[in-house]
Amino acid sequence: MTDEQKPTTNATAIPQDDTPTVCSYEGSNYQKVFWDTGERRYEDAAEEVALKRLMPPHGKLLLELGAGAGRNTPRYAGWDRVVLLDYSRTQLLQARERLGDSPHYIYVTADIYKLPFVAGLFDGATMIRTLHHLSDAQTAFANVRRVLANEAVFILEFANKRNLKAIARYLFGKQKWNPFSKEQVEFVALNYNFHPKTVRKLLKENQFKLAKQLTVSHFRVNALKRRIKHETLVALDSVLQHTGRIVQLSPSVFSKAFAIGPSPRVDEGAFFACPICDTSLPEAGQSQHCPGCNHLWEYRDGIYEFRTHPEA
Ligand SMILES: C[S@@+](CC[C@H](N)C(=O)[O-])C[C@H]1O[C@@H](n2cnc3c(N)ncnc32)[C@H](O)[C@@H]1O
């Protein structure tokens, strides 16, 4: 199994009533074992370069989808407020420990398939290393588009099935699945790699206009990472990222798209929307009963709970 085919962590499958199963990182030590050991310093640095290139330096309200332990959040420092959303409460507790409590950060446990916000709320969204766990990208993109304002920016990273290593493995008979076919491949339960053309099509179908694509992590090969100086690899990757405009053959692809078409105007004070009955709720900084269905949405340890079936 190659590095990009390995499941990234000890994630748990959480079945839902009417939306796809969630791959939750509840209780996972992902940040510690995947990033903090330094083994993926190159990938982290390559992603930082891509984000600097794609992310508008300033903005008002940003939604970070699948924020995990907040590895990327400091990279959005120019935005007035960032909503860190993840299905896993323990990931958000780690994020809160790293970033602290401030009006700048809003922590929300919720499912990307049932985003608990009023339509048209956000000026931007990011989804990094998270589409990788979504079986139903169509529903996910439709949900993301719903909560974005017109012309909001959407920065998306996805795992590319048509990468050079996968192509070579396929041609030499070491891998069964075809990296050129358009359907997503589930190489381990709830871990998906996508074809770039499919992602572009899904973005278009969900009212996103693609502005730019960068290929990232071209040198995700342990032998290279061991032998070539970190700074050299990152510099080479930085140059090669621009080839993403023409062809995408790297294991990771970053895209910048804009929400097009109308989005509703957001009423004064409206922020959350009940994931059960869609009634609008304020960002109250406390637990609140939904006036529509009377469900109690808790606010605990600085985290808004909007999962319909929280595990804890
Ligand atoms: C591989 S981690 C990436 C974390 C972070 N974006 C990063 O790059 O360091 C994927 C995260 O997505 C979250 N996730 C997966 N499916 C989700 C869903 N349906 N709704 C909300 N979060 C989800 C997981 O709990 C996990 O924290």
Ligand as a Chemical Component Dictionary entry (heavy atoms), coordinates in Angstrom:
data_LIG
# 
_chem_comp.id                   LIG 
_chem_comp.type                 NON-POLYMER 
_chem_comp.pdbx_formal_charge   0 
_chem_comp.three_letter_code    LIG 
# 
loop_
_chem_comp_atom.comp_id 
_chem_comp_atom.atom_id 
_chem_comp_atom.alt_atom_id 
_chem_comp_atom.type_symbol 
_chem_comp_atom.charge 
_chem_comp_atom.model_Cartn_x 
_chem_comp_atom.model_Cartn_y 
_chem_comp_atom.model_Cartn_z 
_chem_comp_atom.pdbx_ordinal 
LIG C1  C1  C 0  -7.820  13.948 7.393  1  
LIG S1  S1  S 1  -8.620  14.975 8.569  2  
LIG C2  C2  C 0  -8.118  16.577 7.984  3  
LIG C3  C3  C 0  -8.069  17.622 9.058  4  
LIG C4  C4  C 0  -7.540  19.002 8.578  5  
LIG N1  N1  N 0  -8.338  19.542 7.502  6  
LIG C5  C5  C 0  -6.110  18.888 8.146  7  
LIG O1  O1  O 0  -5.833  18.951 6.927  8  
LIG O2  O2  O -1 -5.237  18.748 9.023  9  
LIG C6  C6  C 0  -10.322 14.899 8.071  10 
LIG C7  C7  C 0  -11.307 15.501 9.070  11 
LIG O3  O3  O 0  -12.602 15.530 8.478  12 
LIG C8  C8  C 0  -13.575 15.201 9.468  13 
LIG N2  N2  N 0  -14.767 14.708 8.771  14 
LIG C9  C9  C 0  -14.896 13.601 7.994  15 
LIG N3  N3  N 0  -16.148 13.488 7.532  16 
LIG C10 C10 C 0  -16.859 14.547 8.033  17 
LIG C11 C11 C 0  -18.230 14.971 7.925  18 
LIG N4  N4  N 0  -19.114 14.310 7.201  19 
LIG N5  N5  N 0  -18.587 16.093 8.576  20 
LIG C12 C12 C 0  -17.702 16.806 9.321  21 
LIG N6  N6  N 0  -16.392 16.436 9.452  22 
LIG C13 C13 C 0  -15.980 15.320 8.824  23 
LIG C14 C14 C 0  -12.877 14.157 10.340 24 
LIG O4  O4  O 0  -13.468 14.044 11.624 25 
LIG C15 C15 C 0  -11.433 14.690 10.348 26 
LIG O5  O5  O 0  -11.192 15.518 11.472 27 
# 
loop_
_chem_comp_bond.comp_id 
_chem_comp_bond.atom_id_1 
_chem_comp_bond.atom_id_2 
_chem_comp_bond.value_order 
_chem_comp_bond.pdbx_ordinal 
LIG C1  S1  SING 1  
LIG S1  C2  SING 2  
LIG S1  C6  SING 3  
LIG C2  C3  SING 4  
LIG C3  C4  SING 5  
LIG C4  N1  SING 6  
LIG C4  C5  SING 7  
LIG C5  O1  DOUB 8  
LIG C5  O2  SING 9  
LIG C6  C7  SING 10 
LIG C7  O3  SING 11 
LIG C7  C15 SING 12 
LIG O3  C8  SING 13 
LIG C8  N2  SING 14 
LIG C8  C14 SING 15 
LIG N2  C9  SING 16 
LIG N2  C13 SING 17 
LIG C9  N3  DOUB 18 
LIG N3  C10 SING 19 
LIG C10 C11 SING 20 
LIG C10 C13 DOUB 21 
LIG C11 N4  SING 22 
LIG C11 N5  DOUB 23 
LIG N5  C12 SING 24 
LIG C12 N6  DOUB 25 
LIG N6  C13 SING 26 
LIG C14 O4  SING 27 
LIG C14 C15 SING 28 
LIG C15 O5  SING 29 
# 
